[in-house]
Amino acid sequence: MTALAVPSPARASDAQNSSSIDVSAGVDGARVMAGIRWGSPPGSDGSNDECEWSVALPRDTHSDPEDVTKVIGTTTYRLYDYTCLDRDPATTYHWIPEVSTTTLAQQASSVVYENIPAPWGNFAPPAHRGIVKLGTWIWVNPLMWIPISATAWVPTPAGPVSVTTTATPKELIFNPGDGALGTGEVTCRGPGIPWVEAFGDTLPSPCMYTYLHSSSTQDDGVFDATVSIEWEVTWVSSLGARGSLGTVTLDAHHRMVVREIQGLVKNVTR
């Protein structure tokens, strides 16, 4: 279980003589009160969750509203009952922080970010054998060009509420590293096409770059190139809400050696 990045909740035992458990949550309209769990929520496979959450009520008609709500700093907490008939005591009480579904999505995104693979560029001709004015094919492993998702869920009085965050690869970006000597970076809408020998040297690729100058113009004899993949991160909740968390870009650096091949012409005397 991963906790939300919000202030620690006040324990129910602070207000009542009762035990407390460490998984707690609730929902109220667009707000989610959460201790996050990952993976598919209970009941999604047809099984039933035997425990129930419910909003705690004032214990008598003269109770102060603060008996069931608290504000600590800028965070509002609501008291919830958690009832499991097969345990003793059957009901425990928990102060739950109120956070938005967007915050829940951001928490799920942290898992997604950890699972986005680092890119690595492939080139034909190879990075250490580039040739001036010969198009360089660029690609990454096509198996990594798939969406990556993580689902975070919370138990609530109305049943589990889940948010699935998904990172989808959108663009492969190649910065050739030749600066003013070149024609600028290349943006490809897919992973590129792996080159095979049958393609030869002249077949164009939808993801390629042509160096116009030798890397010998650089002090260290190489162009410092970068292969990047931009991922779009979105989320959708089981309540129908959805949104965007922007983009994330991962880079790989490559040292490109580009040489100029001089053609030789021989005079033939007949």
N, C-alpha and C positions, 0 to 999 in steps of 0.2 A: 504494500500500500504506500502511496506517495502523498504527502500532505500538500495542501495548497500553500502558496506563498502569501499567507495572510497572518495577522497576529494570532498567537495561540488562543484557542477558545477557553473561556472560563469553564471549569468543570462543574457539572451538576452537583457534585458533592460539596461545592462551595456554598450552595444555597439549600441543599437538602441532604439528609442523611441517607445517601444511596450510592451504590457502586456506579462505575462508569466504564463504557467500553470504548475502544479506540477507532471504530468505524462508525461515522455518523454523518447524516445528511438530511436535507429536506428540500422542498421546492415551494415557491410562492410566486405564481405568475411568471414574470421574466427573470426572477432571481433564483439562484440555486445556492443552497447551503450545503457545503460539501466536505467530505473526507474522501478523496478520490481513490477508486480502484481501476485497474486496467483490464482490458479484454472484454469478452462478451458478458453482458449483465445477466444475473440469474433470471430464469424464466424465458430467455430468448430461445432456448432449445425445447420449450414446452413444459419444463419443470416448474414447480411452484416454490416461492420463497415463503417459508413458514413464519417469518418474523415481519412485523409491521411497524412503520413509523407513523406517528400522529402528532399534530400540534398540541402542545401542552396547554391546558386551560388554567385560569386562576383557581386556586384551591377553594375559595369561597367568594361570595358576592362582594365582600369588602376588601378583596385583595388589590394591592396596587398593581398597575400595569407592568411595573418593573419586575414583578414576580415572574413574568414570562418573557420579557425582553430586556436586553442590556445594551448600552452603547459604551464601548471601550475604545478610546481614541476616535477614529473615524469609522470604525467597524461596528455594525449592529449584529447582535446575537439574539437568536430566538430559542426558547426552550422547547425541546421535543421529547416525547415519550418513545421508547423503543421497547416493544413487547414481543417476547418469545414465550409461548405457552409451555414449552418443554424444558424450561430452566427455572431456577430459583435464585433470586427473585425474578418473576416473570417480566416485570417492567423496570427499566432503568431510565434515567433522565440525562439529557445532554444539551449543552449550550452549543449551538451551531452557528458559525459565521455565515453571513449572507454575501455571496459573490455572484457575479454575472456569468451567463453561459459563455461569454467571450473569454473570461478568465479560465473557465474550464477548458475551453478550446486551446488556449495558450499553454496550459499545463500538458495537454495531449501533444501539442506541437514539440515540446521538449523531447518527447520520446521519438517523434518522427525525425527530428534533426539528428539525433544520435544514430539513426539507421540509414540516413542518406549516404550512399557510397561515395567515396572520394573519386573524382574523375581521373582518368589517365588517357592521354592522347596517343593515337596510333597514326603513323604517317607513311605515305608512299610517294616518293622515295623516303627511306628512313631519315630520322631527324639528323643523323650524323653524315648523310650523303645527299643533301639537297642540291639541286642544280638550278642555276639562274635561268629564268624564262621557261622552266618546265613545271607545269602545275603540280602542286603537292596535295595529294588526297589527305583528308583529315577525318577521323572517326573515333568513336569510343565504343566500348563493348555494348552491342545492342541489347544484351540481357539486363543492363542496368537502366534501360529507358522504360521504366514502368512506374506507376504511382506507388507511393509508400504511405500506409495509413496506420494510425493508432487510435484506439477507442478508449475514452475515459468515461466512467459511469459512476453514478451515485444512487444509493437507495433513497426513495422518497415516499411520502404517504400515498402518492398516486402511482407508485411503481418505479422501477429504475428509469432514470433519465440519463441518456448517454450523449456524448459528443464525439464524433469521429473527425479527426483532423487528417488531411491528405496533402502530401507534397507530390506535385506532378511535374516531371521534367518538361520544360518548354523550349529552351534554346541552347544550342551548343555555340559558344563564342570563341573564336580564335583570334588572339592578338599576336601578330607575327613578330613583333619586337623590332621591326626595322625602321620604325619612326617615319621621318620625312622622306626616307628613301623608298617607302612602299606606298600602297594604295589604301591602307587602313585595315581595321579589323573585319573579320568575316563572321556573319551571324547565320547559323543553320537551324532550320525548324525541326530537325530530327537528329539522330545519333551519327549521321553520316553513313556511307556505304563502305564496308571493308573492301580494300583493293585485293584482287587476285591477279596472278600473272597473265591470265587469258585476256584481261582488259587492255594490256599493252601500255604504252607510255603516252598516248595521245587522247584516249577516251576521257571526256570531262566527267567530273563528279559534281553532284549538287552541293557538296561541301568541300571546297578546295581553295587554295591560295597560291598565287604565282609570285615568287620573289623576283625582283627586277635587278637586284644587285647582290654581289658576293658578300658574305659575312666577314670577309677579310678587311672590310672597311671599319670594323669594330676593333677596339683595343685588344680584346681577348679573343677575337676571331670567331665569335658566335653571336647570333641574335637570341636575346632572352625572350622567348615566346611564352604565351599563357593559353592553356585550354581551360575554359570555364563552362559550367552547366548552370543555368538559371532554373530554379524550381519555384513554381507557384504554389503557395500554401493556402488552402481553404478549409472551412469546417462546416459541418451540418449536424444539427442536434436531432434527437428523436422527437422533439416537440415541433419540428418543422423550421426552426430558425436556422439561418446560414449566414456565412460571412467570409471575409478574406483576411488573412494575416500577412499579406504582402508576399514578397519573394525572398529567397535565400540563394546565394551564389557560392559555389565551391570551385576552387581553382587548382590547376596543376601546372607546374612550371617546367619548361623544356628548353634545352640549349640546342638551337638549330644551327648546324654547319651547312653553309650554302656555298658552292663553288661554281666558277664560271668555266665552261668547257669551250676551248677555242677550236673551231673547225680548221682542218688542214687541207689545203688544195695543192695538188701536185701537177706540175706541167708535164704533159706527156708529148714527146716528140715522135712523130711518125716518120 
